[in-house]
Amino acid sequence: MSERDLRRIEVLSDVRAGRRTVAAAAAVLAVSERQAYRLLARYEADGGSGLIHKARGRTSNRSRNEGIRKYAVELVKTRYADFGPTLATEVLLDKHQLQVGRETLRRWMIAEGLWLSRTQRRTFHQPRLRRESYGELIQIDGSDHRWFEQRGGPCTLLVFIDDATSKLMQLRFVPSESTDSYFEALNGYLTTHGCPTAFYSDKHTVFRVNRPDAKGGSGMTQFGRALAELNIEILCANSSQAKGRVERANRTLQDRLVKELRLAGVCDMNAGNLFLPQFMKQFNEKFSVPAARAENMHRRLNVQASRLADILCHREQRHVSQQLSLAYDRRQIILERSGVADGLAGQYVEVYDFADRPLEVRWKGHLLPYRVFSKDQRVSHTAIIENKRLSHALATVKAQQELKRLPKIMTNSDKGGYKKRPRQVYGPDYKTTIAPAVEMTA
């Protein structure tokens, strides 16, 4: 019997014993007085069993035929075992003219073990204790958001936060999460705080080679190579919840920082980066907590500025052909003839690609002069752009396309109106490297 039935027996027993009136019983049971008289009559005639609903244990009048149930379950089991209830319902109606409700099919699939309920699919992420020492683990992430609301375009905020104290260590507005952006933020972090023990990030391709079977490369990203040279470990989280400290900080910053930028009248990334140190100081005073141990795990940065610039840049090896040429970034680079360069045919040189100064080609520390033979080799090649960088990639493509002047069609009505095809003209600031077509990957 249900709790409701037991409650009715208790109240109706009081009515029969004269301790309660029928009107009072109706009020307690939340039924009408006429229904209370009916319940009392059934209780007096059949006892407690008379209060059980007559439809209990009977098949519903709206239930499906057992044969239809077996047929639908068999179809799903044999042909559509990996389909969800919604899609399976549509396919059964389209392919087999079998109309079954989505929730009905969901219950049948759960009963047969073909589908897991939301409760069964729920995953639990156990909380992880903070690291004990300041500088032992620094969580890093990028948050793409309209930080300046409608006053400026969307951009990405790179966030470095200490796991032990929840202290913001470095904030920087950048166009997108790229290797150059993280190099720039890392340079500021190392200069201010020194070298931490490890960084904790997601599986973004800046930090991790997501194709272990890749034929080229050293199996390490440019950012990973730079951290290895600085003796800093990089760890990748398996889920967003694993690096929840920086994820929750992003959510807080998307509320507080946006409003602080509005109050300060900041409208672009340059002004925002000037505003961030002041904001970080106020944020850390309010939200940071003391570490379990007073030890500071940051190590002193014993690297000269010139050496640090060589570390925090793109570095790749390239093969030198017999014509003393090499290919890099869709450009053909020809080494100038010299005593050193003449002996490099068939060997490998190292290309240093800096964000703020021209490309350099080196061999065992020797700087090799060069010239660019072809400024723009447009090959049939589609770049793969991650969804985190899609907005910035499209903005770059648009900006480079606008640098080209549209050719004008010149007409000469005096000579029969013939059209002269003009020579394509480029603007003076036209960049030699054109971004290829982009393709988004999830």
Protein Blocks (a to p, Z undefined) as FASTA:
>chain_A
ZZklmmmmmmmmmmmnopacfklmmmmnopafklmmmmmmmmmmnommlmpcfkgoiacf
kbccfklmmmmmmmmmmmmmmbcfklmmmmmmmmnopacdfklmmmmmmmnopaccfklm
pccdddddddfbghkaccdddddddfklmmbccddddddddfklopafbdcddfbdcfkl
mmmmmmmmmmmnopcfbdcddfbfklpccblkbfgdjhiafklmmmmmnopacdddfbfk
lmmmmmmmmmmmmmmmmmmmmmnopabfklmmmmmmmmmmmmmmmmmccdfbfcdfbdcd
dbdfklmmmmmccdddddddfkopaceehiacdddddfklmmmgoiacdddddfkbccdd
deehiacddddfblbdcddddddddfklmmmmmmmmmmmmmmpccddddddfknoopacd
ddddddfklcfbdcddddddZZ
